[in-house]
Amino acid sequence: AAMQAVCEFSSHRWIGTVDVPCAVLLTRHDTVVPPSRQMRLARALPAARVVEVDGDHDVFRAAPGAFAHALALACLAVVPAVDLRPSDTERAS
């Protein structure tokens, strides 16, 4: 039943309403979810950033270093730049 639900799931009706920064981690050689379908999702998300990784659907297990690097890039793509300089109040203390 769970597998059937996964196969029937579709976000097409609501995905365009997502209003937070998004990144899509695209697995270039995916045999479960074709890259063309992953790109269709990315195009449906307003201003989504796409980060590609060489690998199949199990890239997190087969190539954890490549996956971790791509995941870090995807995370960095959606967070605003942070000013790490101490503020005037922090300098005074």
Beta strands, then each sheet from edge to edge (+ up, - down):
strand 1: 23-27
strand 2: 49-53
sheet 1: 1+ 2+
end
